[in-house]
Amino acid sequence: MKKIAFFDTKPYDQKFFDEVNQRHGFHITYYPSRLDENTAVFAQGADVVCAFVNDVISAGVIEKLKSSGVKLIALRCAGYNNVDLKAAYGSIPVVRVPAYSPHAVAEHAIALMMALNRKTHRAYDRVRDGNFSINGLLGFDMYEKKAGVIGLGKIGKCLVSILKGFGMEVMVYDKIRDEAFAKENNIRYVDLDTLYAQSDIISLNCPLTPETNHMINAGSIAKMRKGVMIINTGRGKLIDTKALIDGLKAGQVGSAGLDVYEEESEYFFEDFSAAVISDDVLARLLTFPNVIVTSHQAFFTHEALINIATTTLKNVEEFFKDGYLENEICYRCEKECRKAKKMRCF
């Protein structure tokens, strides 16, 4: 029986993985600790390590896993910027879950848009305090407004469909163009400067790469419409948070909905309700009434968790059957794909 060491476990992880594992029969040991150089020792004797977005899979961790007998790193997430792929290449294969529920993430992006627009979060607090005034809660019709979607992958396409349902005009930026989808959905591809300049709402749905790191910064914010709404359900480091705060203070950014934060690993998925937040940037962000921060929960639906468990364990099963690893990512392929502007690894 193959053994899996499962890190950064939450109760919902164990519930869904145990349910799906009934079809596979792996021996899973769950650890609440995140994977790093100190906890890698827990993987001793395991065949597979299952890791999540905030686990640190550095060269040192990979070396320790290899010496412990680990043969496969199975990420139960789409992103892999926390993995040293160069160190893993030729040592331990890495697989991921490229798509678990694009609908879940797209729908959460819409939830953030609607809450910010109609001030639902503020109205909720007011009414609970017996304040039924609607002064200061003015929103706008989504109909005929302009939305800019950065990244037209599976999530981006789901988001486009919803935005078109509102009757919005949708612009898209993506290096790889799906002209058939654009024509069918009456959307147009534009360059980033055009998207920044014309969008009432901008949604980030692209992966984190060296090219997209801090793509939302002081310079790009200055190019945007005054009062723009920025939504990020992608990766935290797509946004320079200090620049975003400056934009919010100046009124250049009208509102922001963030399901991710560039330094989220210290806080997200954990309970700090009885503690002081020592991250001054995050603490400042949370003071704005026109900012909603959610704790990387866009993926968090029943359907998505079933899909994550199913794909993760299927990846493990494929590996031990010596078959083609459909969801493998590797340093060599990543570099080649970026150079060729293909999407095999992304």
C-alpha positions as CSV (number, residue, x, y, z in Angstrom):
1,M,0.0,0.0,0.0
2,K,1.5,3.3,-1.1
3,K,1.9,5.9,1.6
4,I,1.0,9.6,1.3
5,A,2.2,12.3,3.7
6,F,-0.4,15.1,3.6
7,F,0.7,18.5,4.8
8,D,-1.2,21.7,5.9
9,T,-4.3,19.6,6.7
10,K,-7.6,21.2,7.5
11,P,-10.7,19.2,8.5
12,Y,-12.3,19.7,5.1
13,D,-9.2,18.3,3.4
14,Q,-9.4,15.1,5.3
15,K,-13.1,14.8,4.8
16,F,-13.0,15.0,1.0
17,F,-9.7,13.1,0.5
18,D,-10.9,10.2,2.7
19,E,-14.1,10.1,0.7
20,V,-12.3,9.9,-2.7
21,N,-9.5,7.6,-1.3
22,Q,-12.1,4.9,-0.8
23,R,-11.7,4.2,-4.6
24,H,-7.9,4.1,-4.4
25,G,-6.9,2.7,-1.0
26,F,-3.8,4.8,-0.4
27,H,-2.5,5.1,3.2
28,I,-2.7,8.8,4.0
29,T,-1.2,10.3,7.1
30,Y,-2.4,13.8,7.7
31,Y,-0.2,16.5,9.3
32,P,-1.6,20.0,10.3
33,S,1.9,21.5,9.9
34,R,2.9,23.2,6.7
35,L,5.7,21.6,4.7
36,D,9.1,23.3,5.1
37,E,12.7,22.3,6.0
38,N,11.7,21.7,9.6
39,T,8.7,19.5,8.9
40,A,10.0,17.6,5.9
41,V,11.2,14.9,8.3
42,F,7.5,13.9,8.8
43,A,7.6,12.5,5.3
44,Q,10.1,9.8,6.2
45,G,8.9,6.5,4.8
46,A,6.2,8.1,2.6
47,D,6.1,7.4,-1.1
48,V,4.3,10.7,-1.9
49,V,4.0,14.2,-0.3
50,C,0.8,16.1,-0.9
51,A,1.3,19.8,-0.5
52,F,-0.7,23.0,-0.8
53,V,-0.2,26.7,-1.8
54,N,1.6,27.9,1.3
55,D,3.9,24.9,1.7
56,V,7.5,25.8,1.0
57,I,9.0,23.3,-1.4
58,S,12.6,24.7,-1.7
59,A,15.7,23.0,-2.8
60,G,16.5,22.1,0.8
61,V,13.0,20.6,1.3
62,I,13.3,18.6,-2.0
63,E,16.7,17.2,-0.9
64,K,15.3,16.1,2.4
65,L,12.2,14.5,0.7
66,K,14.4,12.6,-1.7
67,S,16.6,11.3,1.1
68,S,13.4,10.2,3.0
69,G,12.3,8.0,0.0
70,V,9.7,10.3,-1.4
71,K,9.1,9.6,-5.0
72,L,6.4,12.1,-6.0
73,I,5.3,15.6,-4.9
74,A,1.5,16.0,-5.5
75,L,0.3,19.5,-5.3
76,R,-3.4,19.8,-4.6
77,C,-3.6,23.2,-6.2
78,A,-3.1,24.8,-9.6
79,G,-0.3,27.3,-8.7
80,Y,3.3,26.1,-8.2
81,N,5.3,29.3,-7.5
82,N,6.1,27.8,-4.1
83,V,8.1,25.0,-5.7
84,D,11.7,25.1,-6.8
85,L,11.2,23.3,-10.1
86,K,14.8,23.6,-11.0
87,A,15.8,21.6,-7.9
88,A,12.9,19.1,-8.4
89,Y,13.8,18.5,-12.1
90,G,15.5,15.1,-12.4
91,S,15.0,14.4,-8.7
92,I,11.3,14.2,-7.8
93,P,8.4,14.6,-10.3
94,V,5.9,17.3,-9.4
95,V,2.2,17.1,-10.4
96,R,-0.6,19.5,-9.8
97,V,-4.4,20.1,-10.2
98,P,-4.6,22.4,-13.2
99,A,-8.3,23.0,-13.0
100,Y,-10.6,22.0,-10.1
101,S,-13.6,24.3,-10.6
102,P,-13.2,27.4,-12.8
103,H,-16.8,28.2,-12.1
104,A,-16.1,28.4,-8.3
105,V,-13.3,31.0,-8.8
106,A,-15.2,33.0,-11.4
107,E,-18.3,33.1,-9.3
108,H,-16.3,34.3,-6.3
109,A,-14.8,37.1,-8.4
110,I,-18.4,38.1,-9.3
111,A,-19.4,38.0,-5.6
112,L,-16.6,40.4,-4.7
113,M,-17.6,42.7,-7.6
114,M,-21.2,42.8,-6.5
115,A,-20.5,43.3,-2.8
116,L,-18.1,46.2,-3.5
117,N,-20.5,47.8,-6.0
118,R,-23.6,47.6,-3.9
119,K,-21.7,47.9,-0.6
120,T,-23.4,44.7,0.7
121,H,-20.7,44.2,3.4
122,R,-21.4,47.7,4.8
123,A,-25.1,47.4,4.5
124,Y,-25.0,44.1,6.4
125,D,-23.1,45.7,9.3
126,R,-25.4,48.7,9.4
127,V,-28.6,46.8,9.6
128,R,-27.3,44.5,12.4
129,D,-26.7,47.7,14.4
130,G,-30.2,49.0,13.7
131,N,-29.1,51.5,11.1
132,F,-31.4,51.3,8.1
133,S,-30.0,54.4,6.3
134,I,-28.9,53.8,2.7
135,N,-26.8,57.0,2.5
136,G,-23.3,56.2,1.3
137,L,-24.4,52.8,-0.2
138,L,-24.8,54.1,-3.8
139,G,-23.7,51.6,-6.5
140,F,-23.9,51.5,-10.3
141,D,-25.5,49.4,-12.9
142,M,-23.2,46.7,-14.2
143,Y,-25.1,46.8,-17.5
144,E,-23.0,48.4,-20.3
145,K,-20.0,49.0,-18.1
146,K,-16.6,47.9,-19.3
147,A,-14.8,45.0,-17.7
148,G,-11.2,44.1,-18.4
149,V,-10.2,40.5,-17.9
150,I,-6.5,39.7,-17.7
151,G,-6.0,36.0,-18.5
152,L,-8.4,34.0,-20.6
153,G,-7.9,30.5,-19.3
154,K,-10.7,28.3,-18.0
155,I,-11.5,30.7,-15.1
156,G,-11.3,33.7,-17.4
157,K,-13.7,32.2,-19.8
158,C,-16.2,31.4,-17.1
159,L,-16.0,34.9,-15.8
160,V,-16.5,36.4,-19.3
161,S,-19.7,34.4,-19.7
162,I,-21.1,35.8,-16.4
163,L,-20.0,39.3,-17.2
164,K,-21.7,39.1,-20.6
165,G,-24.8,38.0,-18.8
166,F,-24.8,41.3,-17.0
167,G,-24.7,43.0,-20.4
168,M,-21.2,44.3,-19.9
169,E,-18.7,45.2,-22.6
170,V,-15.7,42.8,-22.0
171,M,-12.1,43.4,-23.0
172,V,-9.5,40.7,-22.6
173,Y,-5.7,40.6,-22.4
174,D,-3.9,37.3,-22.9
175,K,-0.8,36.5,-24.9
176,I,-2.5,33.4,-26.3
177,R,-5.6,34.3,-28.2
178,D,-8.7,32.2,-28.6
179,E,-10.2,34.0,-31.5
180,A,-13.1,31.6,-31.9
181,F,-14.1,32.2,-28.2
182,A,-13.8,35.9,-28.7
183,K,-16.0,35.9,-31.7
184,E,-18.6,33.6,-30.2
185,N,-18.8,35.8,-27.0
186,N,-18.5,39.2,-28.7
187,I,-15.4,40.2,-26.7
188,R,-12.3,41.9,-28.0
189,Y,-8.6,41.4,-27.3
190,V,-6.7,44.6,-26.4
191,D,-3.3,45.5,-25.1
192,L,-2.7,46.1,-21.4
193,D,-2.6,49.9,-21.7
194,T,-6.0,49.9,-23.5
195,L,-7.5,47.6,-20.9
196,Y,-6.2,49.7,-18.0
197,A,-7.4,53.0,-19.6
198,Q,-10.9,51.8,-20.5
199,S,-12.0,49.3,-17.9
200,D,-14.5,50.2,-15.1
201,I,-13.6,46.8,-13.5
202,I,-10.4,44.9,-13.9
203,S,-10.2,41.2,-12.9
204,L,-6.9,39.3,-12.6
205,N,-7.1,35.7,-13.6
206,C,-3.6,34.9,-14.8
207,P,-0.8,32.8,-13.3
208,L,2.1,34.4,-11.4
209,T,5.3,34.4,-13.5
210,P,8.3,36.7,-13.5
211,E,6.5,38.7,-16.2
212,T,3.2,39.1,-14.3
213,N,4.8,39.7,-10.9
214,H,3.5,43.1,-9.6
215,M,1.9,43.8,-13.0
216,I,-0.5,46.0,-11.0
217,N,1.8,48.7,-9.7
218,A,2.0,52.5,-9.4
219,G,2.7,52.9,-13.1
220,S,-0.2,50.7,-14.3
221,I,-2.6,52.1,-11.7
222,A,-1.8,55.6,-13.0
223,K,-3.0,54.5,-16.4
224,M,-6.4,53.3,-15.1
225,R,-9.7,55.1,-15.0
226,K,-10.2,57.1,-11.8
227,G,-12.4,55.0,-9.5
228,V,-11.6,51.7,-11.1
229,M,-12.5,48.5,-9.3
230,I,-9.7,45.9,-9.1
231,I,-10.5,42.2,-8.4
232,N,-7.8,39.6,-7.7
233,T,-8.6,35.9,-7.4
234,G,-5.3,34.9,-9.1
235,R,-2.1,35.2,-7.1
236,G,-1.3,37.8,-4.5
237,K,2.0,39.0,-6.0
238,L,0.2,40.1,-9.2
239,I,-0.4,43.3,-7.2
240,D,2.1,45.6,-5.5
241,T,0.0,46.0,-2.4
242,K,1.7,49.3,-1.3
243,A,1.0,50.8,-4.7
244,L,-2.6,49.6,-4.4
245,I,-3.0,51.3,-1.0
246,D,-1.6,54.5,-2.4
247,G,-4.1,54.3,-5.2
248,L,-6.9,53.7,-2.8
249,K,-5.9,56.7,-0.6
250,A,-5.7,59.0,-3.7
251,G,-9.1,57.8,-5.0
252,Q,-7.5,56.5,-8.2
253,V,-8.6,53.0,-7.2
254,G,-12.3,53.2,-6.2
255,S,-12.4,49.7,-4.6
256,A,-10.6,46.4,-4.5
257,G,-11.7,42.8,-3.9
258,L,-8.8,40.5,-3.0
259,D,-9.0,36.8,-2.4
260,V,-5.2,36.6,-2.4
261,Y,-2.5,38.8,-0.8
262,E,1.2,38.8,-1.7
263,E,2.3,37.9,1.9
264,E,-0.7,35.7,2.7
265,S,1.2,32.6,3.8
266,E,1.6,33.9,7.3
267,Y,-2.1,34.5,7.9
268,F,-4.5,32.9,5.3
269,F,-6.3,29.7,6.3
270,E,-5.5,30.3,10.0
271,D,-7.5,31.9,12.9
272,F,-5.9,35.2,14.1
273,S,-9.1,36.6,15.6
274,A,-7.5,36.8,19.1
275,A,-4.2,38.1,17.9
276,V,-2.7,41.4,16.6
277,I,-1.9,41.4,12.9
278,S,1.7,42.4,12.8
279,D,1.8,42.8,9.0
280,D,1.3,46.6,8.7
281,V,0.5,46.5,5.0
282,L,-2.3,43.9,5.5
283,A,-3.5,45.7,8.6
284,R,-3.8,49.0,6.6
285,L,-5.5,47.3,3.8
286,L,-8.2,46.0,6.2
287,T,-9.1,49.5,7.3
288,F,-10.5,50.6,4.0
289,P,-14.3,50.4,3.8
290,N,-14.0,50.0,0.0
291,V,-11.8,46.9,0.2
292,I,-12.9,43.3,0.7
293,V,-10.3,40.7,1.6
294,T,-11.2,37.0,1.6
295,S,-8.9,34.3,2.8
296,H,-8.1,32.6,-0.5
297,Q,-11.5,31.0,-0.5
298,A,-12.5,31.4,-4.2
299,F,-11.9,27.7,-4.8
300,F,-13.8,26.6,-1.7
301,T,-16.9,24.8,-3.0
302,H,-18.1,21.3,-2.5
303,E,-17.6,20.5,-6.2
304,A,-14.0,22.0,-6.3
305,L,-12.9,20.0,-3.2
306,I,-14.2,16.8,-4.7
307,N,-12.4,17.6,-8.0
308,I,-9.2,18.5,-6.2
309,A,-9.1,15.2,-4.3
310,T,-10.1,13.2,-7.4
311,T,-7.4,14.7,-9.6
312,T,-4.7,14.6,-6.9
313,L,-5.2,10.9,-6.2
314,K,-5.5,10.2,-9.9
315,N,-2.1,11.8,-10.4
316,V,-0.6,9.6,-7.7
317,E,-2.2,6.5,-9.2
318,E,-0.9,7.4,-12.7
319,F,2.6,7.7,-11.3
320,F,2.7,4.3,-9.8
321,K,1.2,2.7,-12.9
322,D,4.3,4.1,-14.8
323,G,1.9,5.9,-17.1
324,Y,2.1,9.3,-18.7
325,L,1.8,12.0,-16.0
326,E,-0.9,14.3,-17.5
327,N,-0.5,17.0,-14.9
328,E,3.3,17.0,-14.4
329,I,5.1,20.3,-14.3
330,C,8.9,20.5,-14.7
331,Y,11.6,23.1,-14.9
332,R,12.6,22.1,-18.5
333,C,9.1,22.2,-19.9
334,E,8.3,25.4,-18.0
335,K,11.2,27.2,-19.6
336,E,10.6,25.8,-23.1
337,C,6.9,26.6,-22.9
338,R,7.5,30.2,-21.8
339,K,10.0,30.8,-24.6
340,A,7.6,29.3,-27.2
341,K,4.6,31.1,-25.6
342,K,2.8,27.8,-25.3
343,M,0.7,26.6,-22.4
344,R,1.6,23.0,-21.9
345,C,2.7,23.5,-18.3
346,F,0.3,26.3,-17.4
